Amino acid sequence: MGAGTIAAAAVLLIPLGTAALVQVAPRRTVANLVAVGGAVSLLAAVLVVTDRVLDGGAITWGDGILRLDDLSALLLFVLGVVGFSAVVYSVDYLGRDGSPRALPLRRLRRYHGFMMLFLFSMILVGSTNNLGVLWIALEGTTLISAVLVGYYHTPSAIEASWKYLILCSVGLVLALLGTLLLDLASLRAGATAGSALNWTTLMGEASGLDPGLVRLACVFLFLGYGTKAGWVPLHTWLPDAHSEAPAPVSALLSGALLNCAVYALLRLDAVTLRIPGFAWAGWLFLGFGLLSVTVAALFILVQRDLKRLLAYSSVENMGIIAIGVGVGGALGLLGALFQMLNHAMTKATLFLVGGSLTLVTGTKEISEMQGALAGAPTLGALLLVGGLALAGVPPFSLFASEYLIVTASLGAAQYGVAAVLLGALAVAFAGLMVRFSRIVLGSPGYCSFAPRAWQALASGVAISVTLLLALGLGLALPGPLAALLQGAVRVVNG
């Protein structure tokens, strides 16, 4: 077993092992255990990325069921960073021993256990070569994260959890039908029953697949996984779930889970691009993308709750990614994959900062957080910087990826697409700037800031990792990461 295979197996197994260990660990070691587990998972993900770039070949193990290529490694890097930040931030967010917010040991173990299982199920999405196993992993993310969404057990949290569970489960039933149709198309093309749903098998047989069956499969898969991605009109679970979930869970939902759903459709897109004359998937990406950015930008203008504002921004950014994939070509796909990475870092930062600000003020209402820069200078400054990053202001990384997607649209003569995208970006920019300026500027009025409610050590480390990446990737893209993005483009486009 090579170093790359060992690292790949470690990325998958460490969260699972940590979830088991926290169930028996004494209270004083639970927080340290999950922090170490998150850090080692991130390190293993970085090793996978390094191995992929240096070696250039896919890592395959588990009789071909598990496989990592450049696209997988990119998703694992995102999951590693966001997962590390979320679990480390949880140490302070849940309250240390002696804190008024400290949870009973049973609830503390349950929370961290489910967080690690959630991370494991998302890593499995990126590690499997089989589209059936991928569907199972995504269904697992739904069941596990539904518990975390309703973790506070308030009536609104329970309602949001049930809404999320029902809508995403219905969506995944549709995705299962699409997966079965792909299986049928693969069998008719000559695949064996044991390997018909392997992505590598589908890629090899793409030219022989029945276009009619694949077209129908695309409809079901886009409806199913599009629900998990939060695309309009399948997005209605997302604002409620993000608003009610604990802040670290919201960071994982927005920065990691949504990307897993898009990743599943990118695997489908790679297959359909190899079917002669088949453009159905590209049009579906464009349709969902344009609808999502337009509707989300308008909803951003009227939000009064900080977490719902960030949730609708996630809908918008998932739409931008879909547009990049739909425009296609090397530049469009590069912009989409870079947008996935940049949005994950930026949105994780803002959900974590927003969680700390909620602890300090006791509210999520934007109007009641006024004067954050004066009342809690560090958090106010972090929120302002994060808001500028989310709005796509240069030199932050979201500006670079959005620029690539607009440029790709113009280069492909998709002038209408570029016009709608630029219009939506302008509206969202205005809405975000107005909302964030209301929070950070002025004098504290409606609430009293209690800085001691925010324990800055672990939280500061977690926030710094994602914020520095959101800024740094806009200034300079490291060579290995640039190579990984280009390799992921080749995986899809060939």
C-alpha positions as CSV (number, residue, x, y, z in Angstrom):
1,M,0.0,0.0,0.0
2,G,1.5,3.3,-1.1
3,A,1.7,6.5,0.8
4,G,-1.1,8.0,-1.2
5,T,-3.4,5.0,-0.5
6,I,-2.6,5.2,3.2
7,A,-3.4,8.9,3.3
8,A,-6.6,8.4,1.4
9,A,-7.7,5.6,3.8
10,A,-6.8,7.9,6.7
11,V,-9.0,10.7,5.4
12,L,-11.9,8.3,5.4
13,L,-11.3,6.4,8.6
14,I,-10.1,9.1,11.0
15,P,-13.5,10.8,11.4
16,L,-15.2,7.4,11.8
17,G,-12.7,6.4,14.5
18,T,-12.9,9.8,16.3
19,A,-16.7,9.5,16.4
20,A,-16.4,6.1,18.2
21,L,-13.7,7.3,20.6
22,V,-15.6,10.4,21.8
23,Q,-18.4,8.1,23.0
24,V,-16.1,6.6,25.6
25,A,-13.7,9.4,26.3
26,P,-13.9,11.3,29.6
27,R,-15.3,14.8,29.4
28,R,-11.9,16.6,29.8
29,T,-10.5,14.9,26.7
30,V,-13.5,15.0,24.3
31,A,-12.8,18.5,23.0
32,N,-9.1,17.8,22.5
33,L,-9.9,14.5,20.8
34,V,-12.2,16.0,18.2
35,A,-9.7,18.9,17.6
36,V,-6.9,16.4,17.0
37,G,-9.2,14.3,14.8
38,G,-10.1,17.3,12.6
39,A,-6.4,18.4,12.4
40,V,-5.2,14.9,11.3
41,S,-8.0,14.6,8.8
42,L,-6.9,17.9,7.3
43,L,-3.3,16.8,7.2
44,A,-4.3,13.5,5.5
45,A,-6.3,15.5,2.9
46,V,-3.3,17.7,2.2
47,L,-1.1,14.6,1.8
48,V,-3.7,13.2,-0.7
49,V,-3.5,16.4,-2.7
50,T,0.3,16.4,-2.6
51,D,0.4,12.8,-3.7
52,R,-2.2,13.4,-6.5
53,V,-0.2,16.3,-7.9
54,L,3.2,14.6,-7.7
55,D,2.2,11.2,-8.8
56,G,-0.5,12.1,-11.4
57,G,-2.4,8.8,-11.2
58,A,-5.6,7.9,-9.5
59,I,-5.5,6.2,-6.1
60,T,-7.7,3.0,-6.2
61,W,-8.3,0.6,-3.4
62,G,-11.1,-1.5,-2.0
63,D,-11.5,-3.7,-5.1
64,G,-12.1,-0.6,-7.2
65,I,-15.0,0.7,-5.1
66,L,-12.9,3.5,-3.6
67,R,-11.0,5.8,-5.9
68,L,-9.5,9.2,-5.8
69,D,-8.6,11.4,-8.7
70,D,-8.0,15.1,-9.0
71,L,-11.7,16.0,-8.7
72,S,-12.0,13.8,-5.6
73,A,-8.8,15.3,-4.1
74,L,-10.2,18.8,-4.6
75,L,-13.4,17.9,-2.7
76,L,-11.4,16.2,0.1
77,F,-9.3,19.3,0.5
78,V,-12.4,21.4,0.9
79,L,-13.9,18.9,3.3
80,G,-10.6,18.8,5.3
81,V,-10.3,22.5,5.8
82,V,-14.0,23.2,6.5
83,G,-14.3,20.1,8.7
84,F,-11.2,21.1,10.7
85,S,-12.5,24.7,11.2
86,A,-16.0,23.5,12.2
87,V,-14.9,20.9,14.8
88,V,-12.3,23.1,16.3
89,Y,-14.7,26.0,16.5
90,S,-17.2,23.7,18.3
91,V,-14.8,23.5,21.3
92,D,-15.6,27.1,22.2
93,Y,-19.0,27.3,20.8
94,L,-20.4,24.5,22.9
95,G,-18.7,25.9,26.0
96,R,-15.8,24.7,28.0
97,D,-16.1,23.1,31.5
98,G,-17.5,25.7,33.9
99,S,-19.1,27.8,31.2
100,P,-22.8,28.5,31.4
101,R,-23.1,27.0,27.9
102,A,-21.3,23.8,28.7
103,L,-23.4,20.8,27.6
104,P,-24.0,17.6,29.7
105,L,-21.5,14.9,28.8
106,R,-24.1,12.8,27.0
107,R,-25.2,15.6,24.7
108,L,-21.6,16.7,24.2
109,R,-20.6,13.2,23.0
110,R,-23.7,13.0,20.8
111,Y,-22.9,16.3,19.1
112,H,-19.3,15.6,18.4
113,G,-20.1,12.0,17.3
114,F,-22.6,13.1,14.8
115,M,-20.3,15.9,13.5
116,M,-17.6,13.3,12.8
117,L,-20.1,10.9,11.2
118,F,-21.3,13.8,9.1
119,L,-17.8,14.5,8.0
120,F,-17.2,10.8,7.3
121,S,-20.2,10.5,5.1
122,M,-19.2,13.5,3.0
123,I,-15.7,12.2,2.6
124,L,-17.2,8.9,1.4
125,V,-19.0,10.8,-1.3
126,G,-15.7,12.0,-2.7
127,S,-13.9,8.7,-2.2
128,T,-16.1,6.2,-4.0
129,N,-15.9,5.2,-7.6
130,N,-19.4,3.7,-7.5
131,L,-22.4,6.0,-8.1
132,G,-24.6,3.7,-6.1
133,V,-22.4,4.0,-3.1
134,L,-22.2,7.8,-3.7
135,W,-26.0,7.9,-3.4
136,I,-25.9,5.9,-0.2
137,A,-23.3,8.3,1.2
138,L,-25.4,11.4,0.3
139,E,-28.5,9.8,1.9
140,G,-26.3,9.2,5.0
141,T,-25.4,12.9,5.1
142,T,-29.1,13.7,5.1
143,L,-30.0,11.4,8.0
144,I,-27.0,12.5,10.1
145,S,-27.2,16.2,9.5
146,A,-30.9,16.3,10.2
147,V,-30.1,15.4,13.8
148,L,-27.6,18.2,13.9
149,V,-30.0,20.8,12.3
150,G,-32.5,20.1,15.1
151,Y,-29.9,19.9,17.8
152,Y,-31.3,22.7,20.0
153,H,-34.8,21.0,20.2
154,T,-36.7,24.3,19.9
155,P,-40.0,24.1,17.9
156,S,-38.4,26.1,15.0
157,A,-35.3,23.9,15.0
158,I,-37.4,20.7,15.0
159,E,-39.6,22.1,12.2
160,A,-36.5,23.0,10.1
161,S,-35.0,19.5,10.7
162,W,-38.1,17.7,9.5
163,K,-38.5,20.0,6.5
164,Y,-34.9,19.4,5.6
165,L,-35.2,15.6,6.1
166,I,-38.4,15.2,4.1
167,L,-37.5,17.5,1.1
168,C,-34.0,16.1,0.8
169,S,-35.2,12.5,1.2
170,V,-37.8,13.0,-1.6
171,G,-35.0,14.5,-3.7
172,L,-32.8,11.6,-3.1
173,V,-35.6,9.2,-4.1
174,L,-35.6,10.9,-7.5
175,A,-31.8,10.7,-7.6
176,L,-32.1,6.9,-6.9
177,L,-34.4,6.6,-9.9
178,G,-31.8,8.4,-12.0
179,T,-29.1,6.2,-10.7
180,L,-31.1,3.1,-11.6
181,L,-31.6,4.4,-15.1
182,L,-27.9,4.9,-15.5
183,D,-27.4,1.4,-14.3
184,L,-29.8,0.1,-17.0
185,A,-28.1,2.2,-19.7
186,S,-24.7,0.8,-18.6
187,L,-25.9,-2.8,-18.6
188,R,-27.4,-2.4,-22.1
189,A,-24.0,-1.0,-23.2
190,G,-22.3,-4.3,-22.2
191,A,-21.2,-3.6,-18.6
192,T,-21.3,-6.4,-16.0
193,A,-23.8,-6.2,-13.1
194,G,-21.0,-5.7,-10.5
195,S,-19.4,-2.8,-12.3
196,A,-22.2,-1.1,-14.2
197,L,-22.4,1.9,-11.8
198,N,-18.7,2.3,-11.5
199,W,-17.8,5.8,-12.7
200,T,-14.8,4.5,-14.6
201,T,-17.0,1.9,-16.4
202,L,-19.5,4.5,-17.4
203,M,-16.7,6.8,-18.7
204,G,-15.4,3.9,-20.8
205,E,-18.8,3.1,-22.2
206,A,-20.2,6.6,-22.6
207,S,-20.3,6.6,-26.4
208,G,-22.4,3.4,-26.3
209,L,-25.0,4.6,-23.7
210,D,-28.6,5.0,-24.8
211,P,-29.0,8.8,-25.0
212,G,-32.7,8.6,-24.2
213,L,-32.1,6.7,-21.0
214,V,-29.3,9.0,-20.0
215,R,-31.5,12.1,-20.8
216,L,-34.2,10.8,-18.5
217,A,-31.6,9.9,-15.8
218,C,-30.3,13.4,-16.0
219,V,-33.7,14.9,-15.2
220,F,-34.1,12.7,-12.1
221,L,-30.5,13.2,-10.9
222,F,-30.6,16.9,-11.4
223,L,-33.9,17.2,-9.5
224,G,-32.6,14.9,-6.7
225,Y,-29.1,16.2,-6.2
226,G,-30.2,19.7,-7.1
227,T,-32.4,19.6,-4.0
228,K,-29.3,18.8,-1.9
229,A,-27.3,21.6,-3.7
230,G,-30.0,24.1,-2.8
231,W,-30.9,25.2,-6.3
232,V,-34.1,27.2,-6.9
233,P,-36.9,26.0,-6.9
234,L,-35.6,23.1,-4.8
235,H,-34.0,25.3,-2.1
236,T,-36.8,25.9,0.4
237,W,-35.2,23.7,3.1
238,L,-31.9,25.6,3.0
239,P,-32.7,29.0,4.7
240,D,-34.6,27.3,7.5
241,A,-31.9,24.6,8.2
242,H,-29.1,27.1,8.1
243,S,-30.9,29.5,10.3
244,E,-31.7,27.0,13.1
245,A,-28.6,24.8,13.0
246,P,-25.7,25.4,15.4
247,A,-23.1,27.7,13.7
248,P,-20.5,25.0,13.1
249,V,-23.1,22.8,11.5
250,S,-24.2,25.6,9.2
251,A,-20.6,26.0,8.2
252,L,-20.4,22.4,7.2
253,L,-23.8,22.5,5.4
254,S,-22.9,25.5,3.3
255,G,-19.2,25.0,2.9
256,A,-19.1,21.3,2.5
257,L,-22.4,19.5,1.9
258,L,-23.7,21.7,-0.9
259,N,-20.4,21.0,-2.8
260,C,-20.9,17.3,-2.3
261,A,-24.2,17.4,-4.2
262,V,-22.6,19.5,-7.0
263,Y,-19.7,17.0,-7.1
264,A,-22.1,14.2,-7.8
265,L,-23.5,16.0,-10.8
266,L,-20.0,16.8,-12.0
267,R,-19.4,13.1,-12.2
268,L,-22.6,12.7,-14.3
269,D,-21.5,15.7,-16.5
270,A,-18.2,14.0,-17.2
271,V,-20.0,11.0,-18.5
272,T,-22.5,12.9,-20.7
273,L,-19.7,15.0,-22.2
274,R,-18.5,11.8,-23.8
275,I,-21.8,11.0,-25.4
276,P,-21.7,12.3,-29.0
277,G,-24.0,15.3,-29.5
278,F,-25.4,15.2,-25.9
279,A,-25.8,18.6,-24.4
280,W,-28.7,18.0,-22.0
281,A,-26.7,18.2,-18.8
282,G,-25.1,21.5,-19.8
283,W,-28.5,23.1,-20.4
284,L,-29.8,21.8,-17.0
285,F,-26.8,23.3,-15.3
286,L,-27.5,26.6,-17.0
287,G,-31.2,26.6,-16.3
288,F,-30.8,25.8,-12.6
289,G,-27.9,28.2,-12.3
290,L,-29.6,31.2,-13.8
291,L,-32.8,30.7,-11.9
292,S,-30.9,30.3,-8.6
293,V,-28.7,33.4,-8.9
294,T,-31.7,35.6,-9.9
295,V,-34.1,34.5,-7.2
296,A,-31.4,34.4,-4.5
297,A,-30.1,37.9,-5.3
298,L,-33.6,39.3,-4.9
299,F,-34.2,37.4,-1.6
300,I,-30.9,38.7,-0.3
301,L,-32.3,42.3,-0.5
302,V,-35.1,41.6,2.1
303,Q,-33.4,39.4,4.7
304,R,-33.4,40.5,8.3
305,D,-31.8,37.4,9.9
306,L,-28.0,37.1,9.5
307,K,-28.0,33.3,9.0
308,R,-30.8,33.4,6.5
309,L,-28.9,36.1,4.6
310,L,-25.9,33.8,4.5
311,A,-28.2,30.9,3.4
312,Y,-29.6,32.8,0.4
313,S,-26.0,33.8,-0.5
314,S,-25.2,30.0,-0.6
315,V,-28.1,29.5,-3.0
316,E,-26.7,32.3,-5.2
317,N,-23.2,30.8,-5.1
318,M,-24.4,27.3,-6.0
319,G,-26.1,28.9,-8.9
320,I,-22.9,30.6,-10.0
321,I,-21.1,27.3,-9.9
322,A,-23.9,25.7,-12.0
323,I,-23.5,28.5,-14.6
324,G,-19.8,27.9,-14.8
325,V,-20.3,24.2,-15.4
326,G,-23.1,24.9,-17.9
327,V,-21.1,27.4,-19.9
328,G,-18.4,24.6,-20.1
329,G,-15.0,24.6,-21.7
330,A,-11.8,24.6,-19.7
331,L,-12.3,28.2,-18.5
332,G,-15.9,27.8,-17.4
333,L,-15.2,24.6,-15.5
334,L,-12.1,26.0,-13.9
335,G,-14.1,29.0,-12.7
336,A,-16.8,26.7,-11.3
337,L,-14.3,24.5,-9.4
338,F,-12.4,27.5,-8.1
339,Q,-15.8,29.0,-7.0
340,M,-16.6,25.8,-5.1
341,L,-13.3,26.2,-3.2
342,N,-13.6,29.9,-2.6
343,H,-17.2,29.9,-1.5
344,A,-16.5,27.1,1.0
345,M,-13.7,29.1,2.7
346,T,-15.7,32.4,2.7
347,K,-19.0,31.0,3.8
348,A,-17.5,28.8,6.6
349,T,-15.7,32.0,7.9
350,L,-18.9,34.0,8.0
351,F,-21.1,31.3,9.6
352,L,-18.4,30.9,12.3
353,V,-18.0,34.6,12.9
354,G,-21.8,35.0,12.8
355,G,-22.1,32.3,15.4
356,S,-19.7,34.1,17.7
357,L,-21.5,37.4,17.2
358,T,-24.8,35.7,18.1
359,L,-23.2,34.4,21.3
360,V,-22.0,37.9,22.1
361,T,-25.3,39.7,21.3
362,G,-27.9,37.0,21.9
363,T,-29.6,37.7,18.6
364,K,-29.5,36.8,14.9
365,E,-31.5,39.9,13.9
366,I,-29.5,42.2,11.7
367,S,-31.1,45.4,13.0
368,E,-30.3,44.4,16.6
369,M,-26.6,43.7,16.0
370,Q,-25.9,47.3,15.0
371,G,-22.6,48.7,16.2
372,A,-20.7,45.4,16.2
373,L,-17.4,47.2,15.3
374,A,-17.7,49.4,18.4
375,G,-19.2,46.8,20.7
376,A,-17.1,43.8,19.7
377,P,-14.2,45.2,17.6
378,T,-12.6,41.9,16.7
379,L,-15.8,40.2,15.6
380,G,-17.0,43.3,13.9
381,A,-13.8,43.6,11.9
382,L,-13.9,39.9,11.0
383,L,-17.5,40.2,9.8
384,L,-16.7,43.3,7.7
385,V,-13.8,41.5,6.0
386,G,-15.8,38.4,5.5
387,G,-18.7,40.4,4.1
388,L,-16.4,42.1,1.6
389,A,-15.1,38.7,0.6
390,L,-18.6,37.2,0.1
391,A,-19.6,40.2,-2.0
392,G,-16.8,39.4,-4.4
393,V,-14.7,42.5,-3.7
394,P,-11.1,42.2,-5.0
395,P,-8.6,41.0,-4.0
396,F,-10.6,38.2,-2.3
397,S,-10.8,34.9,-4.0
398,L,-14.5,34.9,-5.0
399,F,-13.8,37.9,-7.2
400,A,-11.3,35.8,-9.2
401,S,-13.5,32.8,-9.7
402,E,-16.6,35.0,-10.6
403,Y,-14.4,36.9,-13.1
404,L,-13.4,33.6,-14.7
405,I,-17.0,32.5,-15.1
406,V,-18.1,35.8,-16.6
407,T,-15.1,35.7,-18.9
408,A,-15.9,32.1,-20.0
409,S,-19.6,33.1,-20.7
410,L,-18.4,36.0,-22.9
411,G,-15.8,33.8,-24.6
412,A,-18.5,31.2,-25.4
413,A,-20.7,33.9,-26.9
414,Q,-23.3,33.3,-24.0
415,Y,-24.0,37.0,-23.8
416,G,-27.4,36.6,-22.2
417,V,-26.0,34.3,-19.5
418,A,-23.2,36.9,-18.8
419,A,-25.8,39.7,-18.6
420,V,-28.0,37.8,-16.1
421,L,-25.1,36.8,-14.0
422,L,-23.6,40.3,-13.8
423,G,-27.0,41.7,-13.0
424,A,-27.5,39.2,-10.2
425,L,-24.0,39.8,-8.8
426,A,-24.7,43.5,-8.7
427,V,-28.0,43.1,-6.9
428,A,-26.4,40.6,-4.4
429,F,-23.5,42.9,-3.9
430,A,-25.8,45.8,-3.0
431,G,-27.9,43.7,-0.7
432,L,-24.9,42.2,1.2
433,M,-23.1,45.5,1.6
434,V,-26.2,47.2,3.0
435,R,-26.8,44.4,5.5
436,F,-23.2,44.0,6.7
437,S,-22.8,47.8,7.0
438,R,-25.9,47.9,9.2
439,I,-24.3,45.3,11.5
440,V,-20.8,46.7,11.8
441,L,-21.4,50.4,11.7
442,G,-23.0,52.8,14.1
443,S,-23.3,52.7,17.9
444,P,-24.7,49.7,19.8
445,G,-28.3,50.3,20.3
446,Y,-30.7,47.4,20.6
447,C,-28.4,44.9,22.3
448,S,-25.5,44.8,24.8
449,F,-22.3,43.2,23.7
450,A,-20.8,40.6,26.0
451,P,-17.3,39.8,24.7
452,R,-16.7,37.3,27.4
453,A,-19.3,35.0,25.8
454,W,-16.8,34.5,23.0
455,Q,-13.8,32.3,23.9
456,A,-11.3,33.4,21.3
457,L,-8.6,30.7,21.3
458,A,-10.1,27.8,19.4
459,S,-12.6,29.9,17.6
460,G,-9.9,32.3,16.5
461,V,-7.8,29.4,15.0
462,A,-10.8,28.0,13.2
463,I,-11.9,31.3,11.7
464,S,-8.3,32.3,10.8
465,V,-7.7,29.2,8.7
466,T,-10.7,29.8,6.3
467,L,-10.4,33.6,6.3
468,L,-6.7,33.5,5.3
469,L,-7.5,31.1,2.5
470,A,-10.4,33.2,1.3
471,L,-8.0,36.2,1.0
472,G,-4.8,34.3,0.1
473,L,-6.3,32.4,-2.8
474,G,-7.3,35.7,-4.4
475,L,-3.8,37.0,-4.2
476,A,-1.8,34.0,-5.3
477,L,-2.8,30.4,-6.1
478,P,-0.1,27.9,-4.9
479,G,1.3,25.8,-7.6
480,P,0.1,22.4,-6.3
481,L,-3.5,23.8,-5.8
482,A,-3.4,25.3,-9.3
483,A,-2.3,21.9,-10.7
484,L,-5.0,20.2,-8.8
485,L,-7.7,22.5,-10.2
486,Q,-6.4,22.0,-13.7
487,G,-6.4,18.2,-13.1
488,A,-10.0,18.3,-11.9
489,V,-10.9,20.2,-15.1
490,R,-9.3,17.4,-17.1
491,V,-11.2,14.7,-15.2
492,V,-14.5,16.3,-16.3
493,N,-13.7,17.7,-19.7
494,G,-11.1,15.2,-20.8
